Every structure is written in structure tokens, then in C-alpha cells.
Amino acid sequence: MTVRKPLSLTLIAFAIAAPGLASASSLYHPADGEVGMTTHPDHMQSTMSRGDVLQAVEVARKDGTLAILSRGGALPVKATGVTKTREQVQQEFLNMSAAEKKALLDMNGGAR
């Protein structure tokens, strides 16, 4: 009984401290106050070499994404699949059963 109590207290203390130890290598650390965190860029370890970064910047400059990002814009999403025409979508909706239409309308906010 005398050994169990200190051991359990040690395990509880370790469980409480473990998340703090794990965040030591992260960019952000929790802090008191209104902000709630501090930034430590020197704690991050990069896996890219300087040459890789320069090459990525050059690619972004050539395809125009660097200009968009430098002005705070969002990158356009590239289409990943085959697109449908407006008529195809409308015809698909008209061919749905009543239950499928109701489920679709409920999923999209119930607009009627």
C-alpha cells in the first residue's frame, strides 16, 4: 500500500505533464492571457532543403500562385473530375424519386 500511492501519484503527474512535453517541438506553445499561445519558429524542424524551397518558389512564380498568395488571395481549386452541364444536373434532379429529392433538400438546408 505504501508503494502504490507514490507510484500512482507519479503516473498521474506524468499523464498531466505529457501533453506539455509533446508540444516542445511545435510552432505554438500554450500561454496565459488573452492570446492563449506564443509562437516559436526556432522550434520547427524543416525537412526541405534550401534548394527545394527555391525551386518551389520558382514554380509558384511561373504558374501565378505566388502572385495570388502574396496579395492574400485564395488559390482556385482545380477540377478533379468530369464536370456536368447545367442541363445534365437539372435532368438528374428531375429523374430523382420524391424521397431522394426530399433528402437532398433537407441536406441543403430544407430550402423549398
C-alpha positions as CSV (number, residue, x, y, z in Angstrom):
1,M,0.0,0.0,0.0
2,T,2.9,2.4,0.7
3,V,4.4,1.8,-2.7
4,R,1.1,2.1,-4.6
5,K,0.3,5.6,-3.6
6,P,3.6,7.3,-4.6
7,L,3.6,5.2,-7.8
8,S,0.0,6.3,-8.7
9,L,0.8,9.9,-7.9
10,T,3.9,9.7,-10.2
11,L,1.8,8.3,-13.0
12,I,-0.8,10.9,-12.6
13,A,1.8,13.7,-12.6
14,F,3.4,12.2,-15.8
15,A,0.0,12.0,-17.5
16,I,-0.7,15.7,-16.8
17,A,2.8,16.8,-17.9
18,A,2.9,14.6,-21.1
19,P,1.0,17.0,-23.4
20,G,3.2,19.8,-22.4
21,L,6.3,17.8,-23.2
22,A,5.0,16.8,-26.6
23,S,4.4,20.4,-27.6
24,A,8.0,21.4,-27.0
25,S,8.9,20.8,-30.7
26,S,5.8,22.5,-32.1
27,L,5.5,26.0,-33.5
28,Y,2.9,27.2,-31.0
29,H,3.0,26.9,-27.2
30,P,0.1,27.5,-24.8
31,A,0.4,30.7,-22.8
32,D,-1.7,32.5,-20.2
33,G,-3.5,35.7,-21.1
34,E,-5.8,36.8,-23.9
35,V,-3.8,35.4,-26.8
36,G,-3.5,31.9,-25.3
37,M,-0.4,30.9,-27.2
38,T,3.1,32.0,-28.2
39,T,4.9,31.4,-31.4
40,H,8.4,29.9,-31.5
41,P,9.6,29.5,-35.1
42,D,13.0,28.3,-34.0
43,H,11.4,25.1,-32.6
44,M,10.3,23.9,-36.1
45,Q,12.5,21.5,-38.0
46,S,12.2,21.8,-41.7
47,T,12.6,18.7,-43.9
48,M,13.0,20.7,-47.1
49,S,16.4,21.9,-48.3
50,R,17.1,25.5,-49.4
51,G,17.2,24.3,-53.0
52,D,13.8,22.6,-52.7
53,V,12.3,25.8,-51.3
54,L,13.8,28.0,-54.0
55,Q,12.6,25.5,-56.7
56,A,9.0,25.6,-55.2
57,V,9.1,29.4,-55.2
58,E,10.1,29.5,-58.8
59,V,7.4,27.0,-59.8
60,A,4.8,29.2,-57.9
61,R,6.1,32.3,-59.6
62,K,5.8,30.7,-63.1
63,D,2.2,29.4,-62.6
64,G,0.9,32.6,-60.9
65,T,0.2,31.2,-57.5
66,L,2.9,33.2,-55.8
67,A,1.3,36.5,-57.0
68,I,-2.1,35.4,-55.7
69,L,-0.8,34.3,-52.3
70,S,1.4,37.4,-51.9
71,R,-1.8,39.5,-52.2
72,G,-3.6,37.4,-49.6
73,G,-5.9,35.7,-52.2
74,A,-7.2,32.1,-52.1
75,L,-5.9,29.7,-54.6
76,P,-8.6,28.5,-57.0
77,V,-9.5,24.8,-56.7
78,K,-8.6,22.7,-59.7
79,A,-11.4,20.5,-61.1
80,T,-10.7,16.9,-60.1
81,G,-13.4,15.1,-62.1
82,V,-15.7,15.4,-65.1
83,T,-18.0,18.4,-64.9
84,K,-21.7,18.3,-65.8
85,T,-23.6,20.9,-67.7
86,R,-26.5,22.8,-66.1
87,E,-28.9,20.8,-68.2
88,Q,-27.4,17.5,-67.1
89,V,-27.8,18.5,-63.4
90,Q,-31.4,19.6,-63.9
91,Q,-32.3,16.4,-65.7
92,E,-30.7,14.4,-63.0
93,F,-32.8,16.2,-60.4
94,L,-35.9,15.7,-62.4
95,N,-35.3,12.0,-62.6
96,M,-34.9,11.6,-58.8
97,S,-37.5,9.9,-56.8
98,A,-39.5,12.0,-54.3
99,A,-37.6,10.5,-51.3
100,E,-34.3,11.4,-52.9
101,K,-35.4,15.0,-53.6
102,K,-36.6,15.4,-50.0
103,A,-33.3,14.0,-48.7
104,L,-31.3,16.4,-50.9
105,L,-33.4,19.4,-49.9
106,D,-33.1,18.5,-46.2
107,M,-29.4,18.1,-46.6
108,N,-29.0,21.5,-48.2
109,G,-30.9,23.4,-45.5
110,G,-34.5,22.5,-46.5
111,A,-35.0,25.3,-49.0
112,R,-38.2,24.9,-50.8
